[in-house]
Amino acid sequence: MAERDDKKPGGVQRVQIEIFGDIYRLRTDDEEGLRRIAKIVDSTMRSMAQNARTLATARLGVLAALKLAEDYYQLKRDYDELLALLDEHK
């Protein structure tokens, strides 16, 4: 999924990422984190491609972004609710 190209001074690296068959070369200071994110995006797009009619890659990317944003929003709501509960018990 991700392949390190080279390491720059200061910890920033150029990393080659493959998502849904397309190659992206990105700079990051957290290669492992970028690999995990790329894997999640790739997996989400592949899952959506299996469950959808024929869709263009860009359209699948938008749908995957919406799905991941929905997941994030739900986690944020759950986290905020948990913080509120903890505040009630102080």
C-alpha positions as CSV (number, residue, x, y, z in Angstrom):
1,M,0.0,0.0,0.0
2,A,2.7,2.5,1.0
3,E,6.3,2.5,0.0
4,R,8.9,4.9,1.4
5,D,10.8,6.8,-1.3
6,D,13.3,8.7,0.8
7,K,13.8,10.3,4.2
8,K,14.3,14.1,4.4
9,P,16.0,15.9,7.3
10,G,13.7,16.8,10.1
11,G,11.7,13.5,9.9
12,V,9.7,14.4,6.8
13,Q,9.6,11.6,4.2
14,R,8.3,11.2,0.7
15,V,6.0,8.2,0.7
16,Q,4.4,6.4,-2.2
17,I,0.8,5.4,-1.5
18,E,-1.5,3.3,-3.6
19,I,-5.2,3.8,-3.2
20,F,-7.7,2.0,-5.4
21,G,-5.0,1.4,-8.0
22,D,-3.7,5.0,-8.2
23,I,-0.3,6.0,-7.0
24,Y,0.1,9.1,-4.8
25,R,3.5,10.5,-3.7
26,L,3.1,12.4,-0.4
27,R,5.3,14.0,2.2
28,T,4.7,13.0,5.8
29,D,6.4,13.0,9.2
30,D,4.3,9.9,10.2
31,E,4.8,7.2,7.6
32,E,3.0,4.5,9.7
33,G,0.0,6.8,10.2
34,L,-0.2,7.6,6.5
35,R,0.0,3.9,5.7
36,R,-2.9,3.2,8.1
37,I,-5.0,6.0,6.6
38,A,-4.3,4.9,3.0
39,K,-5.3,1.3,3.9
40,I,-8.6,2.5,5.4
41,V,-9.3,4.7,2.3
42,D,-8.4,1.9,-0.1
43,S,-10.5,-0.6,1.8
44,T,-13.5,1.7,2.0
45,M,-13.3,2.4,-1.8
46,R,-13.0,-1.3,-2.6
47,S,-15.9,-2.2,-0.4
48,M,-18.1,0.5,-1.9
49,A,-17.1,-0.6,-5.4
50,Q,-18.3,-4.1,-4.7
51,N,-21.6,-2.9,-3.5
52,A,-22.3,-0.2,-6.1
53,R,-23.1,-0.2,-9.8
54,T,-20.2,0.8,-12.0
55,L,-18.9,4.1,-10.7
56,A,-16.0,6.3,-11.7
57,T,-13.0,6.3,-9.4
58,A,-13.6,10.0,-8.5
59,R,-17.2,9.3,-7.6
60,L,-16.1,6.4,-5.4
61,G,-13.6,8.6,-3.8
62,V,-16.3,11.1,-2.9
63,L,-18.6,8.4,-1.5
64,A,-15.7,7.0,0.5
65,A,-14.9,10.4,1.9
66,L,-18.5,10.9,2.9
67,K,-18.5,7.4,4.6
68,L,-15.3,8.2,6.5
69,A,-16.6,11.6,7.5
70,E,-19.8,10.0,8.8
71,D,-17.7,7.5,10.8
72,Y,-15.6,10.4,12.2
73,Y,-18.7,12.5,13.1
74,Q,-20.2,9.5,15.0
75,L,-17.0,8.9,16.9
76,K,-16.8,12.7,17.7
77,R,-20.4,12.7,19.0
78,D,-19.8,9.6,21.1
79,Y,-16.6,11.2,22.5
80,D,-18.4,14.4,23.3
81,E,-21.2,12.5,25.1
82,L,-18.6,10.6,27.1
83,L,-16.9,13.9,28.1
84,A,-20.3,15.3,29.2
85,L,-21.0,12.2,31.3
86,L,-17.6,12.5,32.9
87,D,-18.2,16.1,33.7
88,E,-21.5,15.2,35.3
89,H,-19.7,12.9,37.7
90,K,-17.1,15.4,38.9
